[in-house]
Amino acid sequence: MATQAKGINPEVTKAVNKILKDVMKDSTASLLDKLKVIDRALKLEAIKQREDGDQWGSGFMEMEDEKGEEE
């Protein structure tokens, strides 16, 4: 059994990019169709950001107030 590589399959990224370009060029596509494709592309980018950042989400547990740091 082959070991699956970690991360997003480049073919998925390529397909989402192609669909995004095609739908945005399509004058018959509805606004809802275009927004759905944009939503999928943004979700893919969010997943990539989480994979790339070791510290992603680590700031959520900090209790310090940003205003207190400025003073």
N, C-alpha and C positions, 0 to 999 in steps of 0.2 A: 504494500500500500504506500503510495507516494505521500510525502509530507506536504501539507498545504502551506504556502507562504503566508506570512502575516501581512495584513494590510488590505487595501482596496485593490481589487482586480483591475488592472489598467484597461481592460476591455470594457468594464462597466463604466469607468470614467469617460472613456472615448465615446461610448454609446450615448451617455447622458449629454455630453457636449454636442454631439451630432443632432440629437433630438431637440435640444434647446435651440440650436441654430435654425433647424428646419421649421420648427413651430413658429419661431419669431418672424421668419420670412413669409410664412403662409398667411396670405390676406384673408383666407376663409376660416382660419382658426379663431375661435371665440376668445374673449378676454379670460374667461374661466380656464380654458384649455392652456393658454399661455401662463397663467398664474400657477396652475398645477405643475407644469414643467419647471418653472422657476423654483417652486417649493422643493421639488425633488433635487434639483441642482444644489440648492442651499443646504439641504439635509446632508447630501454627499460631502459638501465642503465642511460642514460641522463635524462629521465623522472623521474626516481627514485631520482636522485640527486637534481633535481628541487623541488621535493616534500619534501625532507628531509631538505633542506637548506632554512631557513627563509630569509637569506640575499642573495640568489642566484640572480645574475645579478645586485646587487646594486652598484658594482664597475664600471659599465659601464658609469655612469653619473659623476664620479669624474674627475675633470679637472687638477689635479696635475700631474706634470711630474715626473716619477720615478727617472730620473737622478738628478732632483733638490732635492729629498729627501736624496740622498746618499751624497751630498756635505756638 
